[in-house]
Amino acid sequence: MSDIFTEAGRHCLPSLSDALRHRFDAAWSPAVDVSESNLVYTVVMEAPGVDPGDVRVGLVGNMLIITALRNRTGGCSGVVPHRVERHCGSVGRRIALPGAPDPGSIRWQLQHGLLRISIDACGHDR
């Protein structure tokens, strides 16, 4: 006699496994925080392992566009990886900012694995 949970598990687990595999095979999508204070928009994006030369930040209207590339490290010849959990490759994030950001005021820095972007709101002089 089988119980209903065992039967459900047989039917649900393969699709759950496929869904998780698809999620982890997809390009990485780093977490982003967006805030506003004193007429300055601040965006913080997780970017561990990203080189500052591989970051591009721009604005199209009120849409902040971030592109970055994280390369795989430790790629020595003759080394066979046994477990690889960190995603690498390119990422593109598009974030709608409230109001009207000033495209000429974009400032960013990449430090300790965090990309910090500051943008003045239009009409705000620093």
C-alpha positions as CSV (number, residue, x, y, z in Angstrom):
1,M,0.0,0.0,0.0
2,S,1.5,3.3,-1.0
3,D,0.6,6.6,0.6
4,I,-0.4,9.7,-1.3
5,F,2.8,11.6,-0.4
6,T,5.1,9.0,-1.9
7,E,3.0,8.9,-5.1
8,A,3.0,12.7,-5.3
9,G,6.7,12.8,-4.8
10,R,7.3,10.4,-7.7
11,H,5.4,12.7,-10.0
12,C,6.5,16.1,-8.7
13,L,10.2,15.7,-7.9
14,P,11.4,15.2,-11.5
15,S,9.7,18.4,-12.6
16,L,11.0,20.2,-9.5
17,S,14.5,19.0,-10.3
18,D,14.2,20.2,-13.9
19,A,13.0,23.6,-12.7
20,L,15.9,24.0,-10.3
21,R,18.4,22.8,-12.9
22,H,17.0,25.4,-15.4
23,R,17.3,28.1,-12.7
24,F,20.9,27.3,-12.0
25,D,21.9,26.9,-15.6
26,A,20.5,30.4,-16.4
27,A,22.8,33.4,-16.4
28,W,23.5,34.8,-12.9
29,S,21.3,37.6,-11.7
30,P,22.9,39.5,-8.8
31,A,20.7,41.0,-6.1
32,V,20.1,44.8,-6.3
33,D,19.0,47.4,-3.8
34,V,17.6,50.8,-4.9
35,S,17.1,53.8,-2.6
36,E,16.7,57.5,-2.8
37,S,17.7,60.3,-0.4
38,N,18.5,64.0,-0.7
39,L,17.7,63.9,-4.5
40,V,20.3,61.2,-5.1
41,Y,19.4,57.7,-6.3
42,T,21.6,54.9,-5.0
43,V,21.8,51.4,-6.5
44,V,23.9,48.7,-4.9
45,M,24.4,45.4,-6.8
46,E,26.3,42.3,-5.7
47,A,29.2,41.8,-8.0
48,P,31.8,39.5,-6.4
49,G,34.6,38.5,-8.7
50,V,33.9,41.3,-11.2
51,D,36.8,43.4,-12.4
52,P,36.1,47.1,-12.6
53,G,37.2,47.1,-16.2
54,D,34.3,44.7,-17.0
55,V,31.5,47.0,-15.7
56,R,29.4,49.4,-17.8
57,V,26.8,51.7,-16.4
58,G,24.5,54.0,-18.4
59,L,21.1,55.6,-18.5
60,V,18.4,55.6,-21.2
61,G,15.6,57.9,-19.9
62,N,15.0,56.8,-16.4
63,M,16.2,53.2,-17.1
64,L,19.6,52.4,-15.5
65,I,21.4,49.8,-17.5
66,I,24.2,47.8,-15.9
67,T,26.4,45.2,-17.7
68,A,29.2,43.3,-16.0
69,L,31.3,40.2,-16.7
70,R,32.5,37.8,-14.2
71,N,35.2,35.4,-15.4
72,R,35.9,32.0,-14.0
73,T,39.0,32.0,-11.8
74,G,41.4,29.2,-11.2
75,G,41.3,27.9,-14.7
76,C,44.7,26.1,-14.6
77,S,45.4,23.6,-17.2
78,G,45.4,20.0,-15.9
79,V,42.9,21.0,-13.1
80,V,39.7,19.0,-13.1
81,P,36.9,20.8,-11.2
82,H,34.8,18.5,-9.0
83,R,32.2,21.1,-7.9
84,V,31.4,24.4,-9.5
85,E,28.7,26.5,-7.8
86,R,29.6,30.1,-8.6
87,H,28.1,31.5,-11.8
88,C,30.3,33.3,-14.3
89,G,29.7,35.1,-17.5
90,S,27.9,38.3,-18.4
91,V,25.0,39.9,-16.7
92,G,22.7,42.7,-17.8
93,R,20.3,44.5,-15.4
94,R,17.8,47.1,-16.3
95,I,16.4,49.1,-13.4
96,A,13.6,51.7,-13.7
97,L,14.4,54.6,-11.5
98,P,11.6,56.8,-10.1
99,G,11.6,60.4,-11.3
100,A,14.2,61.9,-13.7
101,P,17.8,60.9,-13.1
102,D,20.6,63.2,-14.5
103,P,22.6,61.2,-17.0
104,G,25.6,63.4,-16.5
105,S,25.9,62.7,-12.8
106,I,26.5,58.9,-12.8
107,R,29.2,57.9,-10.3
108,W,30.1,54.3,-9.4
109,Q,32.7,52.3,-7.6
110,L,33.3,48.6,-7.2
111,Q,34.6,47.6,-3.8
112,H,34.5,44.4,-1.7
113,G,32.2,42.7,-4.3
114,L,29.6,45.5,-4.3
115,L,28.9,47.8,-7.2
116,R,27.7,51.2,-5.7
117,I,26.1,53.6,-8.2
118,S,24.9,57.1,-7.3
119,I,22.9,59.3,-9.7
120,D,21.6,62.8,-9.0
121,A,18.0,63.6,-9.7
122,C,17.5,66.2,-12.5
123,G,17.7,69.7,-11.2
124,H,19.9,68.8,-8.2
125,D,23.3,70.4,-8.2
126,R,26.0,68.8,-6.1
